[in-house]
Amino acid sequence: MIKSVVPNFITLLNLVCGCFSVAFAFQFQFDAVLILVLFGVFLDYLDGLTARILNAESNFGKQLDSLSDIITSGVVPGIVVYQMFKLSGNRVIDFDLNAYLLPILDLDLVFSISPIAFIAFIITVGSAVRLAKFNTIDYTDEFEGLPTPANALFFVSLPILMDHVYLADSKQYLLNNTTLIILTISSVILMNVPFRLFSLRLSLRKYDYNIFKIMTIALSIPIILFFGLGGFSLIIILYLFLNVIRNLWSLI
């Protein structure tokens, strides 16, 4: 019983990171969001590792892990993309609920919203579906579909990448409704299609695939050094690209 407290406490720290990230995302403090999500992803890995070491794996811990992940890796990227829609120049509309639905209650119910920006929360819905599927499947050294932490890292680092000096001239093409909608829908598909992706743990059974894992890690270093924290978006793209090559190689 006492052993299970340790991994569950780590899981709850992941949840706290997600809650803080939500607050910073609404303040457009994307650097803080990325750092907290990175820490949350690390804790998400650490709680599982700790549970295995202590032999304290449980169904309760598994469910708690998914509930924490839906905040850190589901709600947070949805809010970040919502804010990016607003930054792309979409008009915010004041919707007076009193005038339409509740004229007799005399309440100050005026909502300032950007309707098209709510498309961003398709990411949250897709993440929830992905996490529910994850709870019903036993994974080994491979995933089916893009893991929600990887998807979250892509989106929370995207606004930082777009502000990079070398992408300044391209920002107008990256930060617009069309691009954001395409990225949002693509992410939901990638999370939920039965597409095999390797984990970064080295395997003794499929040692020939280790080269792709090593390449991912090795190429990630110069990307981070050159693009800073915004480079995590490019690393996720690199990871997907190497998985496509790996899967095609397996068919030869």
VOBA-1610 file (N, C-alpha, C; in pm, whole numbers, padded with zeros to 5 digits, always signed):
BEGIN
Met+00084-00120+00000Met+00000+00000+00000Met+00087+00125+00000Ile+00190+00126+00090Ile+00277+00242+00099Ile+00355+00261-00030Lys+00396+00149-00091Lys+00472+00157-00215Lys+00394+00229-00325Ser+00264+00207-00331Ser+00183+00266-00437Ser+00169+00417-00422Val+00195+00469-00302Val+00182+00613-00279Val+00285+00690-00361Val+00405+00634-00375Val+00514+00705-00442Val+00482+00731-00590Pro+00452+00627-00671Pro+00420+00655-00811Pro+00294+00739-00829Asn+00196+00720-00741Asn+00073+00800-00752Asn+00099+00947-00718Phe+00189+00972-00624Phe+00226+01110-00592Phe+00295+01176-00711Ile+00382+01102-00778Ile+00449+01153-00897Ile+00347+01184-01006Thr+00248+01097-01020Thr+00141+01119-01118Thr+00066+01247-01088Leu+00038+01271-00960Leu-00034+01392-00920Leu+00050+01518-00946Leu+00182+01506-00936Leu+00269+01618-00970Leu+00257+01651-01119Asn+00241+01547-01200Asn+00216+01568-01343Asn+00086+01646-01362Leu-00016+01609-01288Leu-00144+01680-01295Leu-00129+01826-01255Val-00051+01853-01151Val-00028+01990-01106Val+00043+02070-01216Cys+00140+02007-01281Cys+00209+02074-01393Cys+00110+02113-01501Gly+00015+02024-01528Gly-00087+02053-01628Gly-00175+02169-01586Cys-00213+02175-01459Cys-00298+02284-01411Cys-00226+02418-01421Phe-00100+02421-01381Phe-00022+02545-01392Phe-00006+02585-01538Ser+00012+02486-01625Ser+00029+02514-01768Ser-00095+02581-01826Val-00212+02537-01781Val-00337+02598-01826Val-00339+02746-01793Ala-00300+02779-01669Ala-00300+02918-01625Ala-00204+03002-01709Phe-00083+02950-01735Phe+00015+03024-01813Phe-00026+03035-01960Ala-00093+02932-02011Ala-00137+02936-02151Ala-00237+03049-02173Phe-00327+03070-02078Phe-00425+03178-02092Phe-00360+03316-02081Gln-00237+03319-02029Gln-00162+03445-02019Gln-00062+03459-02135Phe-00068+03368-02232Phe+00022+03368-02347Phe+00169+03354-02307Gln+00195+03292-02194Gln+00332+03269-02148Gln+00376+03129-02192Phe+00403+03118-02322Phe+00426+02988-02383Phe+00556+02922-02339Asp+00657+03001-02305Asp+00782+02941-02255Asp+00756+02864-02125Ala+00680+02925-02036Ala+00649+02859-01909Ala+00564+02734-01933Val+00471+02743-02028Val+00386+02628-02061Val+00472+02512-02108Leu+00565+02539-02199Leu+00649+02431-02253Leu+00734+02367-02144Ile+00795+02449-02059Ile+00879+02395-01952Ile+00798+02306-01859Leu+00677+02349-01824Leu+00592+02270-01735Leu+00544+02141-01801Val+00510+02148-01930Val+00468+02027-02001Val+00585+01930-02015Leu+00704+01982-02042Leu+00823+01896-02046Leu+00843+01824-01913Phe+00828+01898-01804Phe+00842+01838-01672Phe+00731+01737-01648Gly+00610+01769-01694Gly+00498+01677-01679Gly+00520+01548-01757Val+00574+01558-01878Val+00603+01440-01959Val+00710+01354-01892Phe+00811+01420-01834Phe+00913+01346-01760Phe+00851+01272-01641Leu+00763+01340-01568Leu+00697+01277-01454Leu+00607+01162-01499Asp+00546+01176-01616Asp+00461+01071-01671Asp+00543+00945-01698Tyr+00665+00964-01743Tyr+00756+00849-01763Tyr+00804+00795-01628Leu+00834+00888-01537Leu+00891+00849-01408Leu+00793+00771-01322Asp+00664+00807-01325Asp+00568+00735-01240Asp+00555+00589-01281Gly+00554+00564-01413Gly+00547+00426-01459Gly+00672+00347-01424Leu+00788+00411-01442Leu+00914+00346-01408Leu+00921+00314-01259Thr+00878+00410-01177Thr+00879+00389-01032Thr+00784+00278-00991Ala+00669+00273-01054Ala+00571+00168-01022Ala+00626+00030-01055Arg+00699+00020-01167Arg+00757-00110-01205Arg+00870-00149-01111Ile+00953-00053-01074Ile+01065-00083-00984Ile+01015-00127-00847Leu+00910-00060-00798Leu+00856-00091-00665Leu+00753-00205-00670Asn+00728-00254-00791Asn+00624-00357-00809Asn+00491-00309-00751Ala+00458-00184-00786Ala+00338-00121-00730Ala+00240-00081-00840Glu+00244-00149-00953Glu+00151-00118-01061Glu+00010-00159-01020Ser-00086-00074-01052Ser-00225-00101-01014Ser-00319-00038-01116Asn-00442-00085-01118Asn-00541-00028-01208Asn-00575+00115-01167Phe-00574+00141-01035Phe-00597+00278-00986Phe-00491+00372-01040Gly-00365+00331-01033Gly-00256+00414-01083Gly-00266+00437-01231Lys-00309+00335-01304Lys-00326+00346-01449Lys-00433+00449-01484Gln-00544+00445-01411Gln-00653+00540-01437Gln-00612+00682-01396Leu-00543+00694-01284Leu-00497+00825-01237Leu-00399+00885-01336Asp-00315+00801-01394Asp-00218+00846-01493Asp-00288+00905-01615Ser-00392+00838-01662Ser-00465+00887-01779Ser-00540+01016-01748Leu-00597+01025-01627Leu-00667+01147-01588Leu-00571+01266-01581Ser-00449+01241-01535Ser-00349+01347-01531Ser-00305+01385-01672Asp-00287+01283-01756Asp-00242+01308-01894Asp-00343+01388-01975Ile-00472+01368-01948Ile-00572+01439-02027Ile-00563+01590-02002Ile-00513+01628-01883Ile-00491+01771-01857Ile-00361+01818-01922Thr-00250+01753-01885Thr-00119+01798-01932Thr-00101+01781-02082Ser-00151+01668-02136Ser-00127+01637-02277Ser-00250+01650-02365Gly-00363+01689-02305Gly-00486+01703-02383Gly-00545+01844-02376Val-00573+01890-02256Val-00633+02022-02238Val-00532+02133-02271Val-00408+02118-02222Val-00308+02223-02241Val-00280+02252-02388Pro-00250+02150-02472Pro-00228+02183-02614Pro-00351+02242-02681Gly-00471+02201-02637Gly-00592+02260-02691Gly-00600+02409-02662Ile-00566+02448-02540Ile-00568+02590-02503Ile-00461+02667-02579Val-00342+02608-02591Val-00233+02675-02664Val-00275+02704-02807Val-00335+02606-02874Val-00378+02627-03014Val-00494+02726-03018Tyr-00582+02723-02919Tyr-00690+02823-02910Tyr-00630+02963-02907Gln-00527+02982-02826Gln-00461+03111-02817Gln-00389+03147-02947Met-00337+03048-03016Met-00271+03073-03144Met-00372+03118-03249Phe-00493+03063-03245Phe-00599+03110-03334Phe-00626+03258-03308Lys-00628+03296-03182Lys-00651+03437-03148Lys-00536+03525-03195Leu-00413+03474-03180Leu-00296+03550-03225Leu-00291+03565-03377Ser-00356+03474-03448Ser-00354+03481-03594Ser-00446+03589-03648Gly-00518+03660-03560Gly-00597+03774-03603Gly-00746+03751-03607Asn-00793+03638-03555Asn-00937+03613-03555Asn-01008+03707-03460Arg-01119+03760-03506Arg-01194+03858-03428Arg-01264+03794-03309Val-01256+03860-03196Val-01326+03816-03076Val-01464+03880-03072Ile-01566+03798-03053Ile-01705+03845-03057Ile-01762+03844-02915Asp-01831+03951-02879Asp-01903+03957-02751Asp-02041+03898-02771Phe-02067+03788-02703Phe-02195+03720-02714Phe-02275+03746-02588Asp-02384+03823-02602Asp-02468+03861-02488Asp-02577+03756-02470Leu-02558+03668-02373Leu-02653+03560-02348Leu-02786+03613-02296Asn-02783+03727-02228Asn-02907+03785-02177Asn-03003+03819-02291Ala-02948+03873-02397Ala-03032+03920-02507Ala-03100+03805-02581Tyr-03041+03684-02574Tyr-03094+03574-02653Tyr-03170+03470-02571Leu-03121+03443-02451Leu-03178+03330-02379Leu-03237+03366-02243Leu-03176+03462-02174Leu-03217+03487-02036Leu-03250+03634-02009Pro-03343+03691-02084Pro-03370+03834-02068Pro-03434+03870-01935Ile-03493+03775-01866Ile-03567+03808-01744Ile-03484+03786-01617Leu-03366+03727-01631Leu-03286+03697-01512Leu-03199+03813-01468Asp-03179+03909-01554Asp-03100+04028-01522Asp-02960+03991-01472Leu-02893+03903-01547Leu-02758+03863-01515Leu-02662+03918-01620Asp-02540+03946-01578Asp-02440+03999-01670Asp-02366+03882-01734Leu-02431+03822-01834Leu-02374+03705-01901Leu-02331+03744-02042Val-02215+03806-02052Val-02157+03845-02181Val-02026+03769-02197Phe-02018+03687-02303Phe-01899+03607-02327Phe-01823+03663-02446Ser-01692+03682-02428Ser-01606+03726-02538Ser-01535+03602-02593Ile-01572+03561-02714Ile-01519+03437-02770Ile-01476+03458-02914Ser-01388+03370-02958Ser-01348+03363-03098Ser-01396+03228-03151Pro-01512+03223-03217Pro-01576+03095-03251Pro-01486+02995-03323Ile-01411+03040-03425Ile-01329+02945-03501Ile-01218+02885-03416Ala-01178+02957-03310Ala-01069+02909-03226Ala-01107+02783-03148Phe-01237+02758-03132Phe-01280+02639-03058Phe-01247+02510-03132Ile-01209+02521-03259Ile-01163+02405-03334Ile-01043+02342-03261Ala-00968+02425-03190Ala-00848+02377-03120Ala-00878+02264-03023Phe-00999+02263-02967Phe-01028+02163-02864Phe-01063+02027-02922Ile-01059+02016-03055Ile-01064+01883-03117Ile-00942+01804-03072Ile-00831+01874-03047Ile-00710+01809-02996Ile-00739+01743-02862Thr-00811+01812-02775Thr-00844+01757-02643Thr-00932+01634-02656Val-01031+01641-02746Val-01120+01527-02769Val-01042+01409-02823Gly-00956+01434-02923Gly-00875+01327-02980Gly-00781+01266-02879Ser-00728+01350-02789Ser-00638+01299-02684Ser-00713+01209-02587Ala-00836+01247-02553Ala-00916+01166-02462Ala-00945+01029-02522Val-00978+01026-02651Val-01004+00899-02719Val-00877+00814-02720Arg-00765+00878-02751Arg-00636+00809-02754Arg-00603+00748-02618Leu-00620+00825-02511Leu-00587+00777-02377Leu-00680+00663-02335Ala-00807+00671-02373Ala-00901+00563-02342Ala-00859+00434-02413Lys-00817+00446-02538Lys-00768+00329-02612Lys-00641+00275-02549Phe-00554+00365-02505Phe-00428+00324-02444Phe-00451+00238-02320Asn-00558+00270-02244Asn-00587+00195-02122Asn-00637+00054-02150Thr-00678+00027-02272Thr-00733-00105-02304Thr-00635-00193-02380Ile-00515-00140-02410Ile-00417-00215-02489Ile-00287-00222-02411Asp-00224-00339-02415Asp-00093-00356-02352Asp+00016-00326-02454Tyr+00092-00220-02429Tyr+00199-00181-02519Tyr+00331-00237-02467Thr+00420-00268-02562Thr+00553-00317-02524Thr+00655-00208-02560Asp+00728-00231-02669Asp+00828-00132-02709Asp+00781-00051-02829Glu+00651-00061-02861Glu+00596+00015-02973Glu+00463+00076-02933Phe+00425+00181-03004Phe+00295+00244-02986Phe+00212+00225-03112Glu+00083+00238-03096Glu-00007+00247-03211Glu-00065+00387-03210Gly-00020+00468-03303Gly-00061+00607-03305Gly+00034+00693-03223Leu+00031+00823-03249Leu+00120+00916-03182Leu+00081+00931-03035Pro+00173+00909-02942Pro+00140+00925-02800Pro+00098+01068-02769Thr+00006+01084-02675Thr-00043+01217-02641Thr+00067+01310-02588Pro+00165+01262-02510Pro+00271+01355-02468Pro+00351+01412-02585Ala+00377+01328-02687Ala+00450+01376-02805Ala+00366+01478-02880Asn+00237+01452-02891Asn+00148+01547-02959Asn+00142+01679-02883Ala+00138+01671-02750Ala+00135+01792-02668Ala+00263+01873-02684Leu+00377+01806-02685Leu+00504+01876-02701Leu+00512+01947-02836Phe+00456+01885-02938Phe+00455+01949-03070Phe+00383+02082-03065Phe+00264+02084-03006Phe+00182+02205-03009Phe+00229+02312-02909Val+00273+02272-02791Val+00312+02374-02694Val+00445+02439-02729Ser+00526+02371-02813Ser+00652+02433-02857Ser+00636+02508-02989Leu+00522+02490-03056Leu+00500+02551-03186Leu+00502+02705-03184Pro+00435+02771-03089Pro+00442+02918-03089Pro+00582+02971-03064Ile+00663+02896-02989Ile+00801+02937-02965Ile+00883+02922-03093Leu+00860+02812-03164Leu+00930+02789-03290Leu+00895+02898-03392Met+00769+02936-03398Met+00726+03036-03494Met+00788+03173-03468Asp+00832+03196-03345Asp+00895+03324-03311Asp+01046+03322-03333His+01097+03209-03379His+01242+03199-03403His+01282+03295-03514Val+01400+03354-03501Val+01445+03456-03595Val+01450+03405-03738Tyr+01481+03277-03757Tyr+01492+03222-03892Tyr+01357+03191-03955Leu+01252+03197-03876Leu+01118+03171-03929Leu+01032+03297-03930Ala+01092+03410-03903Ala+01017+03536-03894Ala+00943+03567-04023Asp+01007+03543-04137Asp+00944+03572-04265Asp+00836+03472-04302Ser+00836+03357-04237Ser+00739+03252-04267Ser+00622+03248-04170Lys+00628+03333-04067Lys+00528+03325-03961Lys+00387+03348-04014Gln+00371+03437-04111Gln+00237+03465-04165Gln+00176+03342-04232Tyr+00263+03253-04283Tyr+00214+03131-04347Tyr+00189+03019-04247Leu+00256+03027-04133Leu+00241+02925-04031Leu+00129+02957-03933Leu+00117+03086-03898Leu+00018+03127-03800Leu-00105+03182-03872Asn-00185+03092-03926Asn-00311+03130-03991Asn-00411+03018-03973Asn-00537+03047-04002Asn-00644+02949-03976Asn-00624+02819-04052Thr-00586+02828-04178Thr-00572+02707-04260Thr-00467+02613-04202Thr-00349+02669-04171Thr-00242+02587-04115Thr-00282+02526-03982Leu-00342+02606-03894Leu-00379+02557-03762Leu-00487+02449-03771Ile-00582+02465-03862Ile-00687+02363-03878Ile-00628+02234-03930Ile-00539+02243-04029Ile-00475+02123-04084Ile-00394+02050-03978Leu-00316+02126-03900Leu-00235+02065-03795Leu-00323+02001-03688Thr-00432+02067-03653Thr-00522+02014-03550Thr-00584+01882-03593Ile-00641+01879-03713Ile-00706+01757-03762Ile-00603+01646-03783Ser-00486+01682-03835Ser-00381+01582-03859Ser-00337+01517-03729Ser-00327+01598-03623Ser-00282+01544-03495Ser-00381+01442-03439Val-00509+01471-03453Val-00612+01378-03403Val-00605+01246-03480Ile-00586+01256-03610Ile-00573+01135-03692Ile-00450+01055-03652Leu-00337+01124-03638Leu-00211+01056-03604Leu-00219+00989-03468Met-00290+01048-03373Met-00301+00987-03241Met-00386+00862-03241Asn-00477+00849-03337Asn-00577+00742-03328Asn-00576+00642-03442Val-00484+00655-03537Val-00473+00555-03642Val-00380+00444-03596Pro-00400+00321-03646Pro-00312+00209-03606Pro-00178+00212-03680Phe-00104+00319-03658Phe+00027+00337-03722Phe+00134+00307-03618Arg+00223+00213-03648Arg+00323+00170-03550Arg+00434+00273-03535Leu+00462+00308-03410Leu+00572+00399-03380Leu+00656+00339-03268Phe+00787+00352-03281Phe+00875+00295-03180Phe+00885+00387-03058Ser+00907+00325-02943Ser+00944+00403-02825Ser+01094+00426-02832Leu+01146+00513-02747Leu+01289+00544-02751Leu+01371+00450-02665Arg+01307+00351-02604Arg+01381+00250-02529Arg+01449+00154-02626Leu+01578+00131-02604Leu+01652+00038-02690Leu+01602-00103-02667Ser+01590-00179-02776Ser+01534-00313-02769Ser+01639-00419-02800Leu+01641-00526-02722Leu+01731-00638-02747Leu+01669-00738-02844Arg+01537-00730-02859Arg+01469-00823-02949Arg+01469-00772-03092Lys+01456-00641-03110Lys+01455-00582-03244Lys+01570-00483-03254Tyr+01689-00538-03241Tyr+01808-00453-03236Tyr+01830-00375-03365Asp+01778-00428-03479Asp+01797-00358-03607Asp+01719-00227-03610Tyr+01614-00214-03525Tyr+01537-00090-03521Tyr+01602+00015-03429Asn+01699-00029-03350Asn+01764+00064-03258Asn+01830+00180-03330Ile+01871+00157-03454Ile+01936+00262-03529Ile+01845+00384-03547Phe+01714+00359-03564Phe+01619+00470-03579Phe+01603+00545-03447Lys+01606+00472-03337Lys+01594+00535-03206Lys+01718+00620-03177Ile+01834+00566-03209Ile+01959+00640-03188Ile+01963+00763-03278Met+01917+00748-03402Met+01913+00862-03494Met+01822+00972-03441Thr+01708+00933-03385Thr+01615+01032-03328Thr+01681+01113-03218Ile+01748+01042-03128Ile+01815+01111-03016Ile+01931+01196-03066Ala+02012+01140-03156Ala+02131+01211-03205Ala+02094+01337-03282Leu+01992+01329-03367Leu+01953+01444-03447Leu+01876+01548-03365Ser+01819+01505-03254Ser+01744+01599-03169Ser+01837+01700-03103Ile+01959+01660-03076Ile+02053+01749-03005Ile+02083+01875-03086Pro+02127+01863-03214Pro+02152+01988-03289Pro+02026+02069-03315Ile+01911+02003-03325Ile+01785+02076-03345Ile+01757+02166-03224Ile+01773+02112-03104Ile+01750+02191-02983Ile+01854+02302-02970Leu+01980+02271-03003Leu+02086+02372-02994Leu+02061+02487-03091Phe+02004+02457-03207Phe+01983+02559-03309Phe+01853+02635-03289Phe+01745+02564-03260Phe+01612+02626-03250Phe+01567+02651-03107Gly+01644+02604-03009Gly+01603+02622-02871Gly+01485+02531-02837Leu+01406+02571-02737Leu+01293+02488-02693Leu+01188+02470-02803Gly+01181+02565-02895Gly+01086+02551-03006Gly+01119+02434-03096Gly+01242+02382-03086Gly+01283+02270-03169Gly+01209+02141-03141Phe+01138+02133-03027Phe+01064+02010-02997Phe+00957+01982-03103Ser+00900+02085-03163Ser+00804+02064-03272Ser+00871+01991-03389Leu+00993+02033-03422Leu+01066+01970-03531Leu+01110+01829-03495Ile+01139+01806-03368Ile+01178+01672-03325Ile+01063+01573-03342Ile+00941+01617-03311Ile+00824+01529-03328Ile+00804+01498-03477Ile+00824+01597-03564Ile+00815+01573-03708Ile+00923+01475-03751Leu+01045+01494-03701Leu+01155+01401-03730Leu+01120+01259-03684Tyr+01064+01249-03565Tyr+01024+01119-03509Tyr+00923+01049-03599Leu+00824+01123-03647Leu+00724+01065-03737Leu+00787+01022-03869Phe+00875+01107-03923Phe+00942+01077-04050Phe+01026+00949-04040Leu+01101+00935-03932Leu+01184+00815-03914Leu+01098+00691-03895Asn+00981+00707-03836Asn+00890+00593-03821Asn+00834+00549-03955Val+00806+00645-04044Val+00761+00610-04178Val+00869+00528-04249Ile+00993+00573-04242Ile+01103+00500-04304Ile+01118+00362-04240Arg+01109+00356-04106Arg+01121+00228-04036Arg+01015+00128-04081Asn+00891+00178-04093Asn+00781+00089-04133Asn+00795+00043-04277Leu+00844+00132-04364Leu+00867+00092-04503Leu+00981-00008-04511Trp+01082+00011-04428Trp+01196-00082-04424Trp+01150-00221-04383Ser+01057-00227-04289Ser+01010-00357-04241Ser+00933-00435-04347Leu+00884-00363-04450Leu+00811-00430-04558Leu+00902-00487-04666Ile+01029-00443-04664Ile+01123-00490-04766Ile+01170-00632-04734
//
